[in-house]
Amino acid sequence: QIDLQVAKLQRDLRPSGSPLLIVFEGWDAAGKGMVLNRMREPLDPRGFKVYNIKEPTDVEQMYPALRRFWLTVPPRGGISIYNHSWYREMLQERVEAGLDAHGRQAAYEHIRTFERQLHDDGAVVVKFFLHIGKKDQAKRFKRLEKDEAFAWKIGKPERRRHKRYNEYYDAVEDMLRETSTSYAPWTVIPATDDNFAKVRVAETLLTALQKAVERKNAPTPTSVPAP
């Protein structure tokens, strides 16, 4: 039933002219790819694009950090889905490079402004964080390593982040607190149960699509837009 509603709302999204951005963040082995793939099954592939965000290239590092994400903003009535996003580099810089408090606050402000500008221009931003505990993550790593089809997913970076799970946990808590706003809220998904995660994401996507379709008739906001 949700799939049918999602499919219809995606068709309604195009004439509404509202862009929709869907962000997936979460722990390694939390099931982001699986949930993302299930979420897009009812969607018309002509109306969305998936971006798998990796480390910035040498050329991208010569520009402001968010420039490469501005280039992925969907057209009006379209959808962009992000497997990792503009949050990835900030988290890694904090834990791996020791980004100080001033640098973190600057990064948070840049992100809030970016998302506010998108909202003020009619976009809807929905953000998921898939959460699992450290012990559950270790079990999933072992299970994936035993499967030849998926063992490649667990390498040195994943093991390093697992060892520093507590540090990343603190960084994630700060990130969620600082960047969950009325115009771009986070939805934290307990991902220990795969089926629950899929249903919760589908329900949230349905609400986001309804909001995006309705925004075409929304009154002009009276608040001062972000610079």
C-alpha positions as YAML, in Angstrom:
chain: A
units: angstrom
residues:
- id: 1
  name: GLN
  ca: [0.00, 0.00, 0.00]
- id: 2
  name: ILE
  ca: [2.79, 2.43, 0.86]
- id: 3
  name: ASP
  ca: [4.56, 1.56, -2.40]
- id: 4
  name: LEU
  ca: [1.48, 2.53, -4.42]
- id: 5
  name: GLN
  ca: [1.15, 5.83, -2.57]
- id: 6
  name: VAL
  ca: [4.85, 6.60, -3.03]
- id: 7
  name: ALA
  ca: [4.66, 5.84, -6.75]
- id: 8
  name: LYS
  ca: [1.65, 8.12, -7.20]
- id: 9
  name: LEU
  ca: [3.18, 10.96, -5.21]
- id: 10
  name: GLN
  ca: [6.37, 10.79, -7.24]
- id: 11
  name: ARG
  ca: [4.29, 11.31, -10.38]
- id: 12
  name: ASP
  ca: [2.57, 14.26, -8.67]
- id: 13
  name: LEU
  ca: [5.94, 15.69, -7.65]
- id: 14
  name: ARG
  ca: [7.05, 16.62, -11.17]
- id: 15
  name: PRO
  ca: [4.26, 19.13, -11.93]
- id: 16
  name: SER
  ca: [4.51, 20.52, -8.38]
- id: 17
  name: GLY
  ca: [8.02, 21.75, -9.13]
- id: 18
  name: SER
  ca: [9.38, 20.92, -5.67]
- id: 19
  name: PRO
  ca: [12.79, 19.21, -5.53]
- id: 20
  name: LEU
  ca: [13.26, 16.42, -2.95]
- id: 21
  name: LEU
  ca: [16.63, 15.55, -1.41]
- id: 22
  name: ILE
  ca: [16.95, 12.29, 0.56]
- id: 23
  name: VAL
  ca: [20.07, 11.82, 2.68]
- id: 24
  name: PHE
  ca: [21.28, 8.48, 4.08]
- id: 25
  name: GLU
  ca: [23.92, 8.48, 6.80]
- id: 26
  name: GLY
  ca: [24.67, 5.84, 9.43]
- id: 27
  name: TRP
  ca: [27.16, 3.39, 10.81]
- id: 28
  name: ASP
  ca: [29.15, 1.03, 8.61]
- id: 29
  name: ALA
  ca: [27.17, -2.21, 8.09]
- id: 30
  name: ALA
  ca: [23.95, -0.57, 9.33]
- id: 31
  name: GLY
  ca: [22.23, -1.47, 6.05]
- id: 32
  name: LYS
  ca: [22.13, 1.89, 4.27]
- id: 33
  name: GLY
  ca: [22.51, 0.34, 0.82]
- id: 34
  name: MET
  ca: [19.87, -2.32, 1.47]
- id: 35
  name: VAL
  ca: [17.33, 0.16, 2.82]
- id: 36
  name: LEU
  ca: [18.06, 2.65, 0.04]
- id: 37
  name: ASN
  ca: [17.57, -0.02, -2.63]
- id: 38
  name: ARG
  ca: [14.25, -1.09, -1.12]
- id: 39
  name: MET
  ca: [13.07, 2.50, -0.84]
- id: 40
  name: ARG
  ca: [13.62, 3.23, -4.52]
- id: 41
  name: GLU
  ca: [11.84, 0.11, -5.82]
- id: 42
  name: PRO
  ca: [8.46, 1.83, -6.36]
- id: 43
  name: LEU
  ca: [10.05, 4.96, -7.82]
- id: 44
  name: ASP
  ca: [10.20, 5.74, -11.53]
- id: 45
  name: PRO
  ca: [13.96, 5.68, -12.31]
- id: 46
  name: ARG
  ca: [13.52, 8.57, -14.74]
- id: 47
  name: GLY
  ca: [12.63, 10.84, -11.83]
- id: 48
  name: PHE
  ca: [15.52, 10.32, -9.43]
- id: 49
  name: LYS
  ca: [19.28, 9.96, -9.28]
- id: 50
  name: VAL
  ca: [21.43, 8.25, -6.64]
- id: 51
  name: TYR
  ca: [24.77, 9.74, -5.57]
- id: 52
  name: ASN
  ca: [27.31, 7.59, -3.75]
- id: 53
  name: ILE
  ca: [29.41, 10.18, -1.99]
- id: 54
  name: LYS
  ca: [33.11, 9.44, -1.53]
- id: 55
  name: GLU
  ca: [36.14, 11.47, -0.53]
- id: 56
  name: PRO
  ca: [36.48, 14.73, -2.50]
- id: 57
  name: THR
  ca: [38.90, 14.62, -5.41]
- id: 58
  name: ASP
  ca: [41.98, 16.84, -5.64]
- id: 59
  name: VAL
  ca: [40.06, 19.15, -7.97]
- id: 60
  name: GLU
  ca: [37.00, 19.30, -5.67]
- id: 61
  name: GLN
  ca: [39.24, 20.23, -2.75]
- id: 62
  name: MET
  ca: [40.21, 23.40, -4.60]
- id: 63
  name: TYR
  ca: [36.62, 24.69, -4.24]
- id: 64
  name: PRO
  ca: [34.36, 25.41, -1.25]
- id: 65
  name: ALA
  ca: [33.35, 22.14, 0.44]
- id: 66
  name: LEU
  ca: [29.66, 22.30, -0.50]
- id: 67
  name: ARG
  ca: [30.17, 23.21, -4.17]
- id: 68
  name: ARG
  ca: [30.12, 19.60, -5.34]
- id: 69
  name: PHE
  ca: [26.76, 19.08, -3.62]
- id: 70
  name: TRP
  ca: [25.19, 22.15, -5.18]
- id: 71
  name: LEU
  ca: [25.95, 20.46, -8.51]
- id: 72
  name: THR
  ca: [23.82, 17.45, -7.47]
- id: 73
  name: VAL
  ca: [20.70, 19.36, -6.41]
- id: 74
  name: PRO
  ca: [17.77, 17.82, -8.33]
- id: 75
  name: PRO
  ca: [15.78, 19.73, -10.92]
- id: 76
  name: ARG
  ca: [12.36, 21.00, -9.90]
- id: 77
  name: GLY
  ca: [10.06, 18.02, -9.51]
- id: 78
  name: GLY
  ca: [13.01, 15.61, -9.28]
- id: 79
  name: ILE
  ca: [14.65, 13.59, -6.52]
- id: 80
  name: SER
  ca: [18.28, 13.23, -5.47]
- id: 81
  name: ILE
  ca: [19.20, 10.36, -3.13]
- id: 82
  name: TYR
  ca: [22.52, 10.47, -1.28]
- id: 83
  name: ASN
  ca: [24.35, 7.42, 0.04]
- id: 84
  name: HIS
  ca: [26.47, 9.52, 2.41]
- id: 85
  name: SER
  ca: [26.40, 13.26, 1.94]
- id: 86
  name: TRP
  ca: [27.83, 16.62, 2.96]
- id: 87
  name: TYR
  ca: [27.98, 15.26, 6.53]
- id: 88
  name: ARG
  ca: [30.56, 12.56, 5.82]
- id: 89
  name: GLU
  ca: [33.61, 14.78, 5.47]
- id: 90
  name: MET
  ca: [32.72, 16.79, 8.55]
- id: 91
  name: LEU
  ca: [32.48, 13.69, 10.74]
- id: 92
  name: GLN
  ca: [35.75, 12.28, 9.48]
- id: 93
  name: GLU
  ca: [37.56, 15.59, 9.89]
- id: 94
  name: ARG
  ca: [36.43, 15.78, 13.50]
- id: 95
  name: VAL
  ca: [37.48, 12.26, 14.47]
- id: 96
  name: GLU
  ca: [40.39, 11.55, 12.12]
- id: 97
  name: ALA
  ca: [41.87, 15.05, 11.79]
- id: 98
  name: GLY
  ca: [40.89, 16.52, 15.15]
- id: 99
  name: LEU
  ca: [38.69, 19.35, 13.84]
- id: 100
  name: ASP
  ca: [38.46, 21.84, 16.71]
- id: 101
  name: ALA
  ca: [35.31, 23.38, 18.18]
- id: 102
  name: HIS
  ca: [35.58, 26.54, 16.06]
- id: 103
  name: GLY
  ca: [35.93, 24.48, 12.88]
- id: 104
  name: ARG
  ca: [32.98, 22.31, 13.83]
- id: 105
  name: GLN
  ca: [30.72, 25.29, 14.48]
- id: 106
  name: ALA
  ca: [31.71, 26.80, 11.13]
- id: 107
  name: ALA
  ca: [30.93, 23.51, 9.36]
- id: 108
  name: TYR
  ca: [27.54, 23.25, 11.10]
- id: 109
  name: GLU
  ca: [26.67, 26.80, 10.09]
- id: 110
  name: HIS
  ca: [27.64, 26.20, 6.46]
- id: 111
  name: ILE
  ca: [25.42, 23.09, 6.37]
- id: 112
  name: ARG
  ca: [22.47, 24.79, 8.06]
- id: 113
  name: THR
  ca: [22.71, 27.67, 5.59]
- id: 114
  name: PHE
  ca: [22.97, 25.26, 2.64]
- id: 115
  name: GLU
  ca: [19.86, 23.35, 3.72]
- id: 116
  name: ARG
  ca: [17.99, 26.54, 4.57]
- id: 117
  name: GLN
  ca: [18.68, 27.96, 1.12]
- id: 118
  name: LEU
  ca: [17.34, 24.77, -0.44]
- id: 119
  name: HIS
  ca: [14.21, 24.98, 1.71]
- id: 120
  name: ASP
  ca: [13.65, 28.65, 0.92]
- id: 121
  name: ASP
  ca: [13.79, 27.81, -2.78]
- id: 122
  name: GLY
  ca: [11.03, 25.21, -2.41]
- id: 123
  name: ALA
  ca: [13.02, 22.02, -1.79]
- id: 124
  name: VAL
  ca: [12.19, 19.39, 0.83]
- id: 125
  name: VAL
  ca: [15.16, 17.80, 2.61]
- id: 126
  name: VAL
  ca: [14.73, 14.50, 4.48]
- id: 127
  name: LYS
  ca: [17.67, 12.99, 6.36]
- id: 128
  name: PHE
  ca: [18.03, 9.46, 7.74]
- id: 129
  name: PHE
  ca: [20.63, 8.20, 10.20]
- id: 130
  name: LEU
  ca: [20.69, 4.40, 10.57]
- id: 131
  name: HIS
  ca: [21.86, 3.46, 14.04]
- id: 132
  name: ILE
  ca: [23.35, 0.23, 15.38]
- id: 133
  name: GLY
  ca: [25.47, -0.40, 18.47]
- id: 134
  name: LYS
  ca: [29.16, -1.26, 18.48]
- id: 135
  name: LYS
  ca: [28.59, -4.93, 19.39]
- id: 136
  name: ASP
  ca: [26.00, -5.34, 16.66]
- id: 137
  name: GLN
  ca: [28.35, -3.70, 14.19]
- id: 138
  name: ALA
  ca: [31.13, -6.16, 15.10]
- id: 139
  name: LYS
  ca: [28.76, -9.10, 14.53]
- id: 140
  name: ARG
  ca: [27.74, -7.71, 11.15]
- id: 141
  name: PHE
  ca: [31.37, -7.23, 10.15]
- id: 142
  name: LYS
  ca: [32.09, -10.90, 10.89]
- id: 143
  name: ARG
  ca: [29.02, -12.01, 8.96]
- id: 144
  name: LEU
  ca: [29.93, -9.90, 5.94]
- id: 145
  name: GLU
  ca: [33.56, -11.05, 5.97]
- id: 146
  name: LYS
  ca: [32.41, -14.67, 5.70]
- id: 147
  name: ASP
  ca: [30.34, -13.91, 2.61]
- id: 148
  name: GLU
  ca: [32.49, -13.73, -0.53]
- id: 149
  name: ALA
  ca: [29.91, -11.54, -2.25]
- id: 150
  name: PHE
  ca: [30.07, -8.85, 0.45]
- id: 151
  name: ALA
  ca: [33.47, -9.25, 2.12]
- id: 152
  name: TRP
  ca: [34.81, -6.33, 0.06]
- id: 153
  name: LYS
  ca: [32.63, -3.96, 2.10]
- id: 154
  name: ILE
  ca: [34.80, -4.42, 5.20]
- id: 155
  name: GLY
  ca: [38.28, -2.98, 4.76]
- id: 156
  name: LYS
  ca: [40.80, -1.02, 6.77]
- id: 157
  name: PRO
  ca: [38.73, 2.22, 6.89]
- id: 158
  name: GLU
  ca: [35.70, 0.36, 8.27]
- id: 159
  name: ARG
  ca: [37.78, -1.45, 10.90]
- id: 160
  name: ARG
  ca: [39.47, 1.81, 11.89]
- id: 161
  name: ARG
  ca: [36.13, 3.55, 12.34]
- id: 162
  name: HIS
  ca: [34.85, 0.59, 14.35]
- id: 163
  name: LYS
  ca: [37.77, 0.89, 16.78]
- id: 164
  name: ARG
  ca: [36.93, 4.57, 17.19]
- id: 165
  name: TYR
  ca: [33.19, 3.94, 17.47]
- id: 166
  name: ASN
  ca: [32.84, 5.91, 20.73]
- id: 167
  name: GLU
  ca: [34.52, 8.94, 19.23]
- id: 168
  name: TYR
  ca: [32.28, 8.79, 16.18]
- id: 169
  name: TYR
  ca: [29.29, 8.33, 18.48]
- id: 170
  name: ASP
  ca: [30.03, 11.64, 20.21]
- id: 171
  name: ALA
  ca: [30.54, 13.31, 16.84]
- id: 172
  name: VAL
  ca: [27.24, 11.93, 15.52]
- id: 173
  name: GLU
  ca: [25.35, 13.13, 18.60]
- id: 174
  name: ASP
  ca: [26.70, 16.65, 18.10]
- id: 175
  name: MET
  ca: [25.90, 16.53, 14.39]
- id: 176
  name: LEU
  ca: [22.30, 15.48, 14.98]
- id: 177
  name: ARG
  ca: [21.78, 18.11, 17.67]
- id: 178
  name: GLU
  ca: [23.34, 20.94, 15.66]
- id: 179
  name: THR
  ca: [21.83, 20.21, 12.25]
- id: 180
  name: SER
  ca: [18.34, 18.85, 12.93]
- id: 181
  name: THR
  ca: [16.14, 21.82, 12.06]
- id: 182
  name: SER
  ca: [12.51, 22.49, 11.29]
- id: 183
  name: TYR
  ca: [13.34, 22.76, 7.59]
- id: 184
  name: ALA
  ca: [15.73, 19.76, 7.43]
- id: 185
  name: PRO
  ca: [15.08, 17.39, 10.36]
- id: 186
  name: TRP
  ca: [16.94, 14.17, 11.05]
- id: 187
  name: THR
  ca: [15.07, 10.88, 11.39]
- id: 188
  name: VAL
  ca: [17.10, 8.37, 13.43]
- id: 189
  name: ILE
  ca: [16.27, 4.79, 12.40]
- id: 190
  name: PRO
  ca: [17.03, 1.91, 14.80]
- id: 191
  name: ALA
  ca: [18.52, -0.47, 12.23]
- id: 192
  name: THR
  ca: [18.96, -3.66, 14.26]
- id: 193
  name: ASP
  ca: [15.80, -5.01, 12.57]
- id: 194
  name: ASP
  ca: [16.08, -4.72, 8.78]
- id: 195
  name: ASN
  ca: [12.33, -4.93, 8.16]
- id: 196
  name: PHE
  ca: [11.57, -2.25, 10.72]
- id: 197
  name: ALA
  ca: [14.17, 0.04, 9.15]
- id: 198
  name: LYS
  ca: [12.69, -0.44, 5.66]
- id: 199
  name: VAL
  ca: [9.14, 0.30, 6.84]
- id: 200
  name: ARG
  ca: [10.17, 3.33, 8.90]
- id: 201
  name: VAL
  ca: [12.08, 4.80, 5.96]
- id: 202
  name: ALA
  ca: [9.13, 4.15, 3.60]
- id: 203
  name: GLU
  ca: [6.71, 5.88, 5.97]
- id: 204
  name: THR
  ca: [8.99, 8.89, 6.33]
- id: 205
  name: LEU
  ca: [9.51, 9.07, 2.57]
- id: 206
  name: LEU
  ca: [5.74, 9.05, 2.07]
- id: 207
  name: THR
  ca: [5.36, 12.01, 4.42]
- id: 208
  name: ALA
  ca: [8.22, 13.86, 2.72]
- id: 209
  name: LEU
  ca: [6.68, 13.35, -0.72]
- id: 210
  name: GLN
  ca: [3.31, 14.61, 0.51]
- id: 211
  name: LYS
  ca: [5.01, 17.70, 1.92]
- id: 212
  name: ALA
  ca: [6.93, 18.29, -1.31]
- id: 213
  name: VAL
  ca: [3.79, 18.00, -3.46]
- id: 214
  name: GLU
  ca: [1.89, 20.37, -1.19]
- id: 215
  name: ARG
  ca: [4.64, 23.01, -1.23]
- id: 216
  name: LYS
  ca: [3.60, 24.17, -4.71]
- id: 217
  name: ASN
  ca: [0.66, 25.98, -3.13]
- id: 218
  name: ALA
  ca: [2.50, 27.04, 0.02]
- id: 219
  name: PRO
  ca: [2.43, 30.77, 0.82]
- id: 220
  name: THR
  ca: [5.61, 32.77, 0.46]
- id: 221
  name: PRO
  ca: [7.53, 32.47, 3.75]
- id: 222
  name: THR
  ca: [7.53, 35.61, 5.85]
- id: 223
  name: SER
  ca: [10.82, 34.78, 7.58]
- id: 224
  name: VAL
  ca: [14.04, 36.26, 6.30]
- id: 225
  name: PRO
  ca: [15.68, 33.79, 3.90]
- id: 226
  name: ALA
  ca: [19.15, 32.44, 4.57]
- id: 227
  name: PRO
  ca: [21.97, 34.45, 2.95]
...
